[in-house]
Amino acid sequence: MDLEVLDPRFDAEPTYWRALRERAGLRADWAWEVLAVRAWSGRTPVLLAVAGGARPWAVVCAEWAGLPVRRNGFVGAGRARVLGGLHVRAPGTGSVPGWWAAEDVPVGELLHDYVRAMRRELGIGCRGALLRQVPQEVLDRLRVSPRLVRPTEAMAVLDLTGLRTHDEWAATLPRKRRQNLRKIIRDLAAADHIAVDVVPGSAVDPVEMASVLVHNERKYNTGRLVPLPQNTGYLAALLRQPDTLVGRYTDRRTGRLLALVSILDHPTWPVMRHWSAVPWPDPGARPNLYLNQYSTVVSWATEGGRQGILVGKGKATLKESLGAELVPQFAAVLR
């Protein structure tokens, strides 16, 4: 398989890229401007492999990870690795795979061919690829030993087919959850200084967004690597995309952003990407905003006629109580 291998740090946006994004339904985090900033704001180079020349029929996104490891800083200008592998995943979210292929392309064969082609491209130091967000139907098409497959957290998918309003969605939920959501909505409405809306990303200040996001990120930065700082340049590029939206919780009295949920829009299946809120004992903190974000996004999605929402991983029991289906996901190593 012939591949065009692109490094967004240095390569200009291909002339076909916007048409490819539209055809493939790739969300705002695949916009070239966003990819370029993302590529400079991680620890490892990001490589995009495109098949099909000027009329692409497949694309794969991967981080070229391995030795040496940059534990305390951003990626350097090179892409050399003494030893490593490709970490195949979407560039901005764990809710979707890191590849797309046209309907008539066998995905299993594509991924095997991709690994062989990339090993030729990168040399003997590339030992293979770790695929993330592999759904069962793709796993069944991979020639891979069970020893090299592991289940990962399930993906929560909220199907809104046939539901036209927030109330219709709420009516499908278990009684206790429905009552709980209604009480949260009433309590929030009673706090009349809190404004809730969904706006284009361009209406949000990326610096203010970063200052709120840091609260949620601190909860999960528990690994061995030193956490990299939130890159406001990345947020600025993402927010500029017309298919990025933000659900805001704002103090009317001061204009201060208290909480947010970002949405990567899509004609049928948008993704809930970021969430964060100022915590207690901050005087701006409000209880139950995490749950209320689902009401906010469902209202927006049903009004816009979306088929459903990809609500991500984690908090599986809570998301099931909101009507989400948990779709099994796997990680697999290809050599």
C-alpha positions as CSV (number, residue, x, y, z in Angstrom):
1,M,0.0,0.0,0.0
2,D,1.3,3.4,-1.0
3,L,1.0,6.0,1.8
4,E,1.5,9.7,2.0
5,V,3.0,10.2,5.5
6,L,2.4,13.8,6.8
7,D,3.8,15.5,9.9
8,P,1.5,18.4,10.8
9,R,4.4,20.2,12.5
10,F,6.0,20.8,9.1
11,D,3.8,19.8,6.3
12,A,1.3,22.3,4.8
13,E,-2.4,21.4,4.7
14,P,-3.0,19.1,1.7
15,T,-5.3,20.5,-1.0
16,Y,-7.6,17.5,-0.5
17,W,-7.8,17.7,3.4
18,R,-11.0,19.7,3.8
19,A,-12.8,17.5,1.3
20,L,-11.5,14.4,3.1
21,R,-12.7,15.7,6.4
22,E,-16.2,16.3,5.0
23,R,-16.4,13.0,3.3
24,A,-15.1,11.0,6.3
25,G,-17.1,13.0,8.9
26,L,-13.9,13.9,10.8
27,R,-14.6,16.4,13.6
28,A,-13.0,19.7,14.4
29,D,-10.0,18.0,16.1
30,W,-9.0,16.8,12.6
31,A,-8.9,20.3,11.1
32,W,-5.3,20.9,9.9
33,E,-4.8,24.0,11.9
34,V,-5.8,22.1,15.0
35,L,-3.6,19.2,14.1
36,A,-0.6,21.4,13.7
37,V,-0.9,23.0,17.1
38,R,-1.7,19.6,18.7
39,A,1.4,18.1,17.1
40,W,3.6,20.6,18.8
41,S,1.9,20.4,22.2
42,G,2.4,16.7,23.0
43,R,5.4,14.6,23.9
44,T,5.6,12.6,20.7
45,P,5.4,13.3,17.0
46,V,2.0,12.9,15.3
47,L,2.0,11.2,11.9
48,L,-0.9,11.0,9.5
49,A,-0.9,8.3,6.8
50,V,-3.2,8.9,3.8
51,A,-4.0,6.4,1.1
52,G,-5.4,7.2,-2.3
53,G,-3.4,10.3,-3.4
54,A,-5.5,13.3,-4.3
55,R,-8.7,11.3,-3.8
56,P,-8.0,9.7,-0.4
57,W,-9.9,6.5,0.6
58,A,-8.3,6.0,4.0
59,V,-6.4,7.9,6.7
60,V,-4.7,6.8,9.9
61,C,-3.5,9.0,12.8
62,A,-0.8,7.9,15.2
63,E,1.7,9.1,17.7
64,W,5.2,7.8,17.0
65,A,6.1,6.9,20.6
66,G,9.1,5.3,22.1
67,L,12.6,5.9,23.2
68,P,13.9,8.4,24.1
69,V,11.0,9.6,26.3
70,R,10.5,13.3,26.9
71,R,9.3,13.1,30.4
72,N,9.4,16.8,31.2
73,G,8.7,18.7,28.0
74,F,7.0,19.0,24.6
75,V,8.0,17.1,21.4
76,G,11.2,18.2,19.7
77,A,11.7,19.1,16.1
78,G,12.8,15.6,14.9
79,R,10.9,12.4,14.7
80,A,13.7,9.9,15.2
81,R,13.2,7.1,17.7
82,V,15.8,4.5,18.7
83,L,13.0,2.0,19.4
84,G,9.2,2.5,19.6
85,G,5.8,1.9,18.0
86,L,2.8,3.7,16.6
87,H,0.0,4.6,19.0
88,V,-3.0,4.7,16.7
89,R,-5.7,6.9,18.1
90,A,-7.8,9.9,17.2
91,P,-5.9,13.3,17.6
92,G,-8.3,14.9,20.2
93,T,-10.7,12.4,21.7
94,G,-10.9,8.9,22.9
95,S,-14.5,8.6,21.7
96,V,-13.6,7.5,18.1
97,P,-10.9,5.4,16.4
98,G,-7.8,7.0,14.9
99,W,-8.7,5.8,11.4
100,W,-11.2,6.2,8.6
101,A,-11.8,4.1,5.5
102,A,-14.2,4.3,2.7
103,E,-17.1,1.9,2.9
104,D,-15.8,-0.5,0.3
105,V,-12.3,-0.8,2.1
106,P,-11.7,-3.8,4.3
107,V,-10.7,-2.2,7.6
108,G,-8.8,-5.2,8.9
109,E,-6.6,-5.4,5.7
110,L,-6.1,-1.7,5.7
111,L,-4.7,-1.7,9.3
112,H,-2.4,-4.6,8.6
113,D,-1.1,-3.0,5.4
114,Y,-0.7,0.3,7.2
115,V,1.6,-1.2,9.9
116,R,3.8,-2.9,7.2
117,A,4.0,0.4,5.2
118,M,4.9,2.4,8.3
119,R,7.6,0.0,9.3
120,R,9.1,0.5,5.9
121,E,8.8,4.3,6.3
122,L,10.2,4.6,9.9
123,G,12.8,1.8,9.8
124,I,13.6,-1.2,12.0
125,G,13.1,0.9,15.2
126,C,9.3,0.7,14.6
127,R,8.2,-2.5,16.3
128,G,4.5,-2.3,15.4
129,A,1.3,-0.5,16.3
130,L,-1.0,-0.2,19.3
131,L,-4.6,0.4,18.1
132,R,-7.0,2.1,20.5
133,Q,-10.8,2.3,20.4
134,V,-11.1,-0.9,18.4
135,P,-14.8,-1.9,18.2
136,Q,-15.7,-5.6,18.1
137,E,-16.6,-5.6,14.4
138,V,-13.0,-4.4,13.5
139,L,-11.3,-6.7,16.0
140,D,-13.0,-9.6,14.3
141,R,-11.3,-8.7,11.1
142,L,-7.8,-8.4,12.5
143,R,-5.3,-11.3,12.3
144,V,-4.0,-10.9,15.9
145,S,-3.2,-13.2,18.7
146,P,-5.6,-13.0,21.7
147,R,-2.5,-12.5,23.8
148,L,-2.1,-9.1,22.1
149,V,-5.7,-7.9,22.7
150,R,-7.1,-6.3,25.8
151,P,-10.6,-4.9,26.6
152,T,-10.6,-1.2,27.5
153,E,-13.2,1.0,29.0
154,A,-16.5,0.8,27.1
155,M,-17.7,3.7,25.0
156,A,-21.0,5.3,26.2
157,V,-23.3,6.1,23.3
158,L,-26.5,8.0,23.8
159,D,-29.0,7.2,21.0
160,L,-31.6,9.9,20.6
161,T,-33.3,8.4,17.5
162,G,-37.0,9.4,17.5
163,L,-36.6,11.9,20.4
164,R,-37.4,15.4,19.5
165,T,-37.1,17.2,22.8
166,H,-35.2,17.1,26.2
167,D,-38.5,16.1,27.9
168,E,-39.0,13.1,25.5
169,W,-35.5,12.0,26.4
170,A,-36.1,12.4,30.1
171,A,-39.3,10.4,29.9
172,T,-37.2,7.4,28.8
173,L,-35.0,7.4,31.9
174,P,-35.5,5.5,35.2
175,R,-37.9,7.3,37.5
176,K,-35.3,8.2,40.2
177,R,-32.9,9.6,37.6
178,R,-35.7,11.5,35.9
179,Q,-36.8,13.1,39.2
180,N,-33.1,13.9,40.1
181,L,-32.5,15.7,36.8
182,R,-35.7,17.7,37.1
183,K,-34.7,18.8,40.6
184,I,-31.2,19.8,39.3
185,I,-32.8,21.9,36.5
186,R,-35.2,23.6,38.9
187,D,-32.4,24.4,41.4
188,L,-30.3,25.8,38.6
189,A,-33.2,27.9,37.3
190,A,-33.7,29.3,40.8
191,A,-30.1,30.5,40.9
192,D,-31.1,33.2,38.4
193,H,-27.6,34.6,38.3
194,I,-26.4,31.5,36.4
195,A,-26.8,31.7,32.6
196,V,-26.7,28.4,30.6
197,D,-26.3,28.4,26.8
198,V,-24.6,26.6,23.9
199,V,-22.5,28.9,21.7
200,P,-20.0,28.7,18.9
201,G,-16.5,28.0,20.2
202,S,-15.4,31.4,18.8
203,A,-17.5,33.1,21.5
204,V,-15.3,31.6,24.3
205,D,-12.0,32.9,25.5
206,P,-9.4,30.1,25.3
207,V,-7.5,31.5,28.3
208,E,-10.6,31.5,30.4
209,M,-11.5,28.0,29.2
210,A,-8.0,26.8,30.1
211,S,-8.4,28.2,33.6
212,V,-11.5,26.2,34.1
213,L,-10.3,23.0,32.5
214,V,-7.3,22.8,34.8
215,H,-9.6,21.9,37.7
216,N,-10.7,18.7,36.0
217,E,-7.3,17.8,34.6
218,R,-5.8,17.9,38.1
219,K,-8.0,15.0,39.1
220,Y,-6.5,12.7,36.5
221,N,-2.8,13.8,36.3
222,T,-1.6,10.9,38.5
223,G,0.8,9.1,36.1
224,R,4.5,8.9,36.2
225,L,5.1,11.6,33.5
226,V,5.1,15.2,34.5
227,P,1.8,16.7,33.3
228,L,2.2,19.1,30.4
229,P,0.6,22.5,30.8
230,Q,-2.7,23.2,29.1
231,N,-1.9,24.6,25.7
232,T,-4.2,27.6,25.1
233,G,-2.9,27.8,21.5
234,Y,-4.5,24.4,20.9
235,L,-7.8,25.5,22.5
236,A,-7.7,28.7,20.5
237,A,-7.3,26.7,17.2
238,L,-10.1,24.2,18.2
239,L,-12.5,27.0,19.3
240,R,-12.0,28.7,15.9
241,Q,-13.5,25.8,14.0
242,P,-17.1,26.3,13.0
243,D,-18.0,22.7,14.2
244,T,-16.8,23.3,17.7
245,L,-19.4,24.5,20.2
246,V,-19.4,25.1,24.0
247,G,-22.1,24.7,26.6
248,R,-21.4,27.5,29.1
249,Y,-22.4,28.1,32.7
250,T,-21.7,31.8,33.3
251,D,-22.2,34.1,36.3
252,R,-24.5,36.9,34.9
253,R,-23.2,39.3,37.5
254,T,-19.5,39.1,36.6
255,G,-19.4,37.3,33.3
256,R,-17.2,34.7,34.8
257,L,-17.1,31.2,33.3
258,L,-18.0,28.7,36.0
259,A,-18.3,25.5,34.0
260,L,-18.2,24.2,30.4
261,V,-18.7,21.3,28.1
262,S,-17.2,21.4,24.7
263,I,-18.9,19.7,21.7
264,L,-17.3,18.5,18.5
265,D,-20.2,18.7,16.2
266,H,-21.1,16.2,13.5
267,P,-24.2,15.8,11.3
268,T,-25.4,12.7,13.3
269,W,-23.1,11.9,16.2
270,P,-21.4,14.8,17.9
271,V,-18.9,14.1,20.7
272,M,-18.9,15.6,24.2
273,R,-15.1,16.4,24.5
274,H,-14.1,18.6,27.5
275,W,-15.9,19.0,30.8
276,S,-14.8,21.0,33.9
277,A,-16.2,23.3,36.6
278,V,-14.8,25.5,39.3
279,P,-14.7,23.4,42.5
280,W,-15.7,24.0,46.1
281,P,-14.9,26.1,48.1
282,D,-14.7,28.5,45.2
283,P,-17.7,30.9,45.7
284,G,-18.7,30.4,42.1
285,A,-19.0,26.6,42.5
286,R,-22.5,25.0,42.0
287,P,-23.6,21.5,42.8
288,N,-24.6,18.9,40.2
289,L,-23.4,20.8,37.1
290,Y,-21.7,17.6,35.9
291,L,-25.1,16.0,35.6
292,N,-26.8,19.1,34.2
293,Q,-24.3,19.2,31.3
294,Y,-26.2,16.1,29.8
295,S,-29.5,18.0,29.9
296,T,-27.8,21.0,28.2
297,V,-26.2,18.9,25.4
298,V,-29.3,16.7,24.9
299,S,-31.5,19.8,24.5
300,W,-29.1,21.2,21.9
301,A,-28.8,17.8,20.1
302,T,-32.6,17.1,19.9
303,E,-33.3,20.6,18.7
304,G,-30.7,20.1,16.0
305,G,-32.0,16.7,14.9
306,R,-28.9,14.8,15.8
307,Q,-29.1,11.0,15.9
308,G,-27.3,10.7,19.2
309,I,-24.2,11.8,21.2
310,L,-20.9,10.1,21.9
311,V,-20.6,10.7,25.6
312,G,-17.2,9.1,26.1
313,K,-15.6,6.8,28.6
314,G,-15.7,6.6,32.4
315,K,-18.6,6.9,34.9
316,A,-20.3,4.0,33.1
317,T,-23.1,3.3,35.7
318,L,-24.1,7.0,35.7
319,K,-24.1,7.2,31.9
320,E,-26.2,4.0,31.7
321,S,-28.7,5.7,34.0
322,L,-28.9,8.5,31.5
323,G,-29.9,6.1,28.7
324,A,-26.4,5.5,27.2
325,E,-25.4,2.1,25.8
326,L,-22.0,0.8,26.7
327,V,-20.2,-0.3,23.6
328,P,-17.2,-2.7,24.1
329,Q,-13.8,-1.4,23.1
330,F,-10.5,-3.1,22.7
331,A,-6.8,-2.3,22.4
332,A,-4.8,-4.5,20.0
333,V,-1.1,-4.8,19.0
334,L,-0.2,-5.4,15.4
335,R,3.3,-6.3,14.4
